[in-house]
Structures are given as C-alpha cells and as structure tokens.
Amino acid sequence: LDFILYASVVVFSAEYAMRVWVCVEHPLRRDGHPLWSRLRYMVTPLALVDLIAILPFYFGPGSGIDLRILRVLSMLRFLRIARYSSAFQLFGRVLYRESRSLLGVLLILTALLLIAASGMYAIEGNVQPEAFGDIPSAMWWAMATLTTIGYGDVIPATALGKWFAGLIMIFGVGIFALPIGILSNGFAMEVNQRNFVVTWNMISKVGLFSKLDASEIAEIMDLLKSRHLPKGTTIVRAGDVTDAMYFVVTGEVVVKTGGQTLRLGAGEHFGETALLAQDLNMLSAKTATACDLLELDAHDFNYLLTQNTHLQADFKAIADERLKTK
C-alpha cells in the first residue's frame, strides 16, 4: 500500500507540474505573459483540487507537526473525475447557471432556520431548558425538522410548541422542494439548449458530412463540445498544430487564410481543412465578438472517420487529391 501511495503521488505530482507548464498553450491563455497565465491557471478550481490532493504528502513527513488529518484531503482526487466526465461538467454548468436562484433559496432557508429556532426558544425555553434553553441549541431541532429528517431526540412538549413545529414542518417540505425544482429545470434547459444549438442544418452544411444519415449526424452532435469565448480571443494561429474544427453558433469570427480575411457568422465553420490534410494549420482565427462555438476535436474527428465508411472514402479522396496537387 505504501508503494501504491508513493507511485500515485509521483504520477499526480508529475501530471500537475506538466499541466502548469503547458497551460499557456490553451487558446484563452496564449495572449498573456506565461508567468501570469500559469498563476491564473493554478487558482482555477480543478488545479486547486490537484494541488491540495498532493500537498499533504509533502508537508507531513519531517515537518514535526502531526498533519495526518490533512491526508483526508487526498480524497479530493476523486473530484478529478469531473475533468473527464461530461456528466460532471453538465452538473457544474447547471450549478453555475442556477447559482443565484440556489443562493436565494439558501438565504430563505437561513431565515426560516432562525425563525424556527427563535420561536421554539420562546415557546419551549422554560419547559425544556436543556434542549431549547438558547437559540443556538434550538437550531439543532430546527434544522432536523426543516430538512424533514426528524431524529426525535428533541421534541416539543407543549401544545403551542407542537402546533408551531407542525407549521415549520410544512414550510420545510416546501423550501426543500425548491432546489430540486431549480436543478431539474436547469438540467432541462441545459440539455434543450445544447440540442437547439446543435442543429441538423449546421452539420449538414459541412460537405464532408453531407452524405451522412440521421443516426450518423446524431453521433456527431454528441461529440461536439460547446465553447463560450469573449471578444478578442485567439482561437487558432497559423502554424500551430491543428487539434479541432469549429462551428460558429453565435457571434462572429475573423479568419485569415491565403491572404484573405473572412468574417464568419452563425452556421459557418472552419478548421476542417487542416484536419483532413493532417498538417499544420494554415489559418488564424480570432473572435470579433463574444462567441459561442461548437468544437469537434481531432480525436473525435478521426473516430468518425474510422467508424464511418462514407467518411473514410471521402477522406481518402481528399487526401489523394492533395497529394496530386503537391
């Protein structure tokens, strides 16, 4: 077990160091100074999870302080799954989208908790001073009641206290139904927005995909990843290794290629030529406005080629034509 621990820490440490080193290659971090870009990356949530997961191992031995409790933080390594799971990413987007609504529910719950604890202190404080002798003590009963858990270790003894407790239970059922409804609506909106954005018409405009049937286009829709980029963001640069093609959903992108400057809008795409040629990118692209893009990375693009006979044939024809022109 010690060997597994040491090996895991070495792997996680090396991965963290390499992520910090190469993060400046990300399109959103290319325009800044490398040092500041790396520092900004190091304070992102996932980077902090990576760091906290390995720090206890280095601080514990030889520090002279009992830091064994910090090893509990190594369990945060499980949160790294979020980086590779589309379901976790979807959940994160929903939480971010509904953060204000959830905060409002939290404030209402806090206010109701204080009202319930204060009420029971006023009603039952003299009858049960050990349980309701002060408002902080009464909060334990209030929280167990509002969450509908009802441990039963603390219960009202007076008729007025029971009536007040019943009222608080009714409010508790209602208040805890709110976040469930908010999250359910958020998931529905996120899924519907993705399905709305990724339209059949947009995919069928790509000549390479024009021969695909409905099920094959649906597979492409599942592989696309949404990206929201602010104005002035460099998406690709001429001479960089191409790793994706892009579809413009909203906004405008300025593309420079072959001495021409093109302004692409919603429904248009770029980057597929370099993927087909399997060569360095010969165009540069930068957002002219805030944009929502759909990205199909090279791995998924190649997966489609290997899984689809039509795409294989089209790819071979384009590659042969390029070889003849060279």
C-alpha positions in Angstrom: 0.0 0.0 0.0 2.9 2.4 0.7 4.4 1.6 -2.7 1.0 2.4 -4.4 0.8 5.6 -2.4 4.3 6.8 -3.4 3.8 5.8 -7.0 0.4 7.6 -7.1 1.9 10.8 -5.6 4.7 10.8 -8.1 2.3 10.4 -11.0 -0.1 13.1 -9.7 2.8 15.4 -9.0 4.3 15.0 -12.4 0.9 15.5 -14.1 0.3 18.6 -12.1 3.7 20.1 -13.0 3.1 19.3 -16.7 -0.4 20.8 -16.6 1.0 24.0 -15.1 3.8 24.1 -17.7 1.6 23.6 -20.8 -1.5 25.5 -19.7 -0.1 28.6 -21.7 -0.9 26.7 -24.9 -4.6 26.9 -24.2 -6.3 29.5 -26.6 -7.6 31.5 -23.6 -4.1 31.9 -22.1 -1.9 32.4 -25.2 -2.1 36.2 -25.3 -0.9 36.9 -21.7 2.5 36.6 -20.1 3.4 32.9 -19.5 4.1 33.5 -15.7 0.7 35.2 -15.1 -1.1 32.7 -17.3 0.3 29.9 -15.2 -0.6 31.6 -11.9 -4.1 32.2 -13.1 -4.4 28.5 -14.0 -3.1 27.4 -10.6 -6.0 29.2 -8.9 -8.7 27.5 -11.0 -10.9 25.0 -9.1 -9.6 21.9 -10.8 -6.0 23.0 -10.4 -6.5 23.6 -6.7 -8.0 20.2 -6.3 -4.9 18.7 -8.0 -2.6 20.7 -5.7 -4.5 20.0 -2.4 -4.5 16.3 -3.2 -0.7 16.1 -3.3 0.4 18.7 -0.8 -0.4 16.7 2.4 2.1 14.0 1.3 4.9 16.5 1.1 4.1 18.5 4.3 3.6 15.5 6.5 6.9 13.8 6.7 9.7 15.6 8.6 7.6 18.6 9.4 7.4 17.9 13.1 3.7 18.6 13.1 1.0 15.9 13.1 -0.6 16.6 9.8 -2.2 13.2 9.3 -5.6 14.7 9.3 -4.6 16.5 6.1 -4.4 13.2 4.3 -8.2 13.2 4.3 -7.8 15.9 1.6 -6.3 13.3 -0.7 -9.8 12.1 -1.1 -10.3 15.2 -3.3 -8.5 13.2 -6.0 -11.9 11.7 -6.8 -13.0 15.2 -7.9 -10.5 14.9 -10.8 -13.1 12.6 -12.4 -15.0 15.8 -13.2 -12.3 16.7 -15.7 -13.0 13.7 -17.8 -16.8 13.2 -17.2 -19.3 15.0 -19.4 -21.9 14.3 -16.7 -19.9 16.1 -14.0 -19.3 19.0 -16.4 -23.0 19.2 -17.2 -23.7 19.3 -13.4 -21.2 22.1 -13.0 -22.7 24.2 -15.8 -26.2 23.8 -14.2 -24.9 24.8 -10.8 -23.3 27.9 -12.3 -26.4 28.8 -14.3 -28.7 28.5 -11.3 -26.3 29.8 -8.7 -28.3 33.0 -8.0 -31.5 31.0 -7.6 -29.9 28.5 -5.3 -28.3 31.3 -3.3 -31.8 32.8 -2.9 -33.1 29.5 -1.6 -30.2 29.3 0.9 -31.0 32.7 2.2 -34.6 31.8 2.7 -33.7 28.6 4.4 -31.3 30.5 6.8 -34.0 33.0 7.6 -36.5 30.2 8.3 -34.0 28.4 10.4 -33.5 31.4 12.6 -37.3 32.0 12.9 -37.9 28.3 13.8 -35.2 28.3 16.4 -36.2 31.7 17.9 -39.9 30.6 18.1 -39.1 27.3 19.8 -36.8 29.1 22.2 -39.6 31.5 23.1 -42.2 28.7 23.4 -40.2 25.8 24.9 -37.3 27.5 26.5 -38.7 27.5 30.1 -40.2 24.0 29.7 -37.1 22.3 28.2 -34.1 24.4 29.0 -31.7 21.6 28.2 -32.9 21.4 24.6 -34.3 24.9 23.9 -32.5 27.0 26.6 -31.0 29.3 23.9 -31.4 29.9 20.2 -28.2 28.1 19.1 -29.4 25.0 20.9 -32.8 25.2 19.3 -31.2 25.4 15.9 -30.4 21.7 16.1 -34.1 20.9 16.4 -35.0 23.5 13.7 -32.5 22.0 11.2 -33.7 18.4 11.8 -37.3 19.5 11.4 -36.8 21.8 8.3 -34.9 19.0 6.5 -37.8 16.6 7.3 -35.3 14.2 8.9 -36.9 14.4 12.4 -34.4 12.5 14.6 -36.8 12.6 17.5 -34.1 13.3 20.1 -35.6 16.7 20.7 -39.4 17.2 20.5 -41.8 19.9 21.7 -43.7 19.2 24.9 -46.4 22.0 24.9 -49.4 22.2 22.7 -48.3 25.5 21.3 -44.9 24.1 20.6 -46.4 21.1 18.7 -48.6 23.5 16.7 -45.6 25.6 15.8 -43.5 22.6 15.0 -46.2 21.3 12.6 -46.1 24.7 10.8 -42.4 24.6 10.5 -42.6 21.0 9.0 -44.9 22.3 6.3 -42.6 25.1 5.4 -39.7 22.7 5.5 -41.3 20.4 2.9 -41.9 23.4 0.6 -38.5 25.0 1.0 -36.6 21.8 0.2 -38.6 21.2 -2.9 -37.4 24.5 -4.3 -33.7 23.5 -5.0 -34.9 20.2 -6.6 -37.2 22.1 -8.9 -34.5 24.6 -9.7 -31.9 22.0 -10.5 -34.4 19.9 -12.6 -35.3 23.0 -14.6 -31.6 23.8 -15.0 -30.8 20.4 -16.4 -33.7 20.5 -18.8 -32.7 24.0 -20.0 -29.0 22.9 -20.5 -30.0 19.8 -22.5 -32.6 21.6 -24.6 -30.1 24.5 -25.3 -27.5 22.0 -26.4 -29.9 20.2 -28.7 -31.2 23.5 -30.0 -27.8 24.9 -30.7 -26.5 21.8 -32.4 -28.9 21.8 -35.4 -29.1 19.4 -38.3 -28.7 22.2 -40.7 -25.4 23.3 -39.2 -23.9 19.9 -39.5 -25.2 19.2 -43.0 -23.6 22.4 -44.3 -20.2 20.7 -44.0 -19.5 19.0 -47.3 -17.7 16.1 -45.6 -20.8 15.3 -43.6 -23.4 15.8 -46.3 -23.8 12.1 -47.1 -24.5 11.0 -43.5 -27.8 9.8 -42.4 -29.8 10.8 -39.3 -28.1 8.4 -36.8 -24.6 9.3 -38.0 -25.3 13.1 -37.7 -26.8 12.4 -34.2 -23.5 10.8 -33.3 -21.6 13.9 -34.4 -23.9 16.0 -32.3 -23.0 14.1 -29.2 -19.3 14.6 -29.8 -19.5 18.4 -30.2 -18.4 20.5 -27.2 -19.6 24.0 -26.6 -17.2 26.9 -26.0 -18.0 30.4 -25.0 -15.2 32.8 -25.8 -15.0 36.6 -25.1 -14.3 39.2 -27.7 -10.6 39.2 -28.9 -9.8 35.6 -28.1 -7.3 33.9 -30.3 -8.8 30.5 -31.3 -6.1 29.2 -33.6 -2.9 30.6 -35.0 -1.3 29.9 -38.3 1.5 27.3 -38.0 0.0 25.7 -34.9 -0.7 22.0 -34.8 -4.4 21.7 -35.5 -6.4 19.8 -32.9 -10.1 20.7 -33.7 -12.6 22.1 -36.2 -15.1 24.7 -35.1 -18.7 25.7 -35.8 -19.9 29.2 -35.1 -23.2 29.2 -33.2 -23.4 32.9 -32.2 -21.2 35.9 -32.8 -18.6 36.4 -35.5 -15.1 35.1 -36.0 -12.4 36.7 -38.2 -10.4 34.1 -40.1 -7.3 34.9 -42.1 -6.1 32.4 -44.7 -4.3 32.5 -48.0 -4.0 36.3 -47.9 -7.8 36.7 -47.4 -9.7 37.9 -44.3 -13.1 36.3 -43.8 -15.7 37.2 -41.3 -17.7 34.1 -40.3 -21.0 34.1 -38.6 -23.6 31.7 -37.2 -23.8 28.4 -39.1 -20.3 28.7 -40.6 -17.3 26.5 -39.8 -13.5 26.5 -40.1 -10.5 24.3 -39.3 -11.6 21.1 -41.1 -9.1 21.5 -43.9 -6.1 21.2 -41.7 -7.6 18.1 -40.0 -8.1 16.4 -43.4 -4.6 17.3 -44.5 -3.2 16.2 -41.2 -0.8 19.1 -41.4 -0.1 22.4 -39.6 -2.9 24.9 -39.6 -2.6 27.5 -42.3 -5.2 29.9 -41.0 -5.6 32.1 -37.9 -8.9 32.8 -36.2 -9.9 35.3 -33.6 -13.3 36.2 -32.2 -14.6 39.6 -33.4 -17.4 39.5 -30.8 -18.3 37.3 -27.9 -18.9 33.9 -29.5 -20.5 30.5 -28.8 -18.6 27.8 -30.7 -19.0 24.1 -31.1 -15.7 22.2 -31.2 -15.1 18.8 -32.7 -11.6 17.8 -31.6 -9.2 15.8 -33.7 -9.6 12.6 -31.7 -13.4 12.6 -32.3 -12.9 13.6 -35.9 -10.6 10.7 -36.5 -13.0 8.4 -34.6 -15.8 9.4 -37.1 -13.5 8.6 -40.0 -12.7 5.2 -38.7 -16.3 4.3 -37.8 -18.0 5.6 -41.0 -17.3 4.1 -44.4 -18.6 7.2 -46.2 -16.2 9.4 -44.3 -13.3 7.0 -44.9 -13.9 7.2 -48.7 -14.3 10.9 -48.7 -11.2 11.4 -46.6 -9.2 9.1 -48.9 -10.4 11.0 -52.0 -9.4 14.4 -50.4 -6.0 13.1 -49.3 -5.3 11.7 -52.8 -6.3 14.9 -54.4 -4.0 16.8 -52.1 -1.1 14.5 -52.9 -1.7 15.1 -56.6 -1.7 18.9 -56.2 1.6 18.7 -54.3 
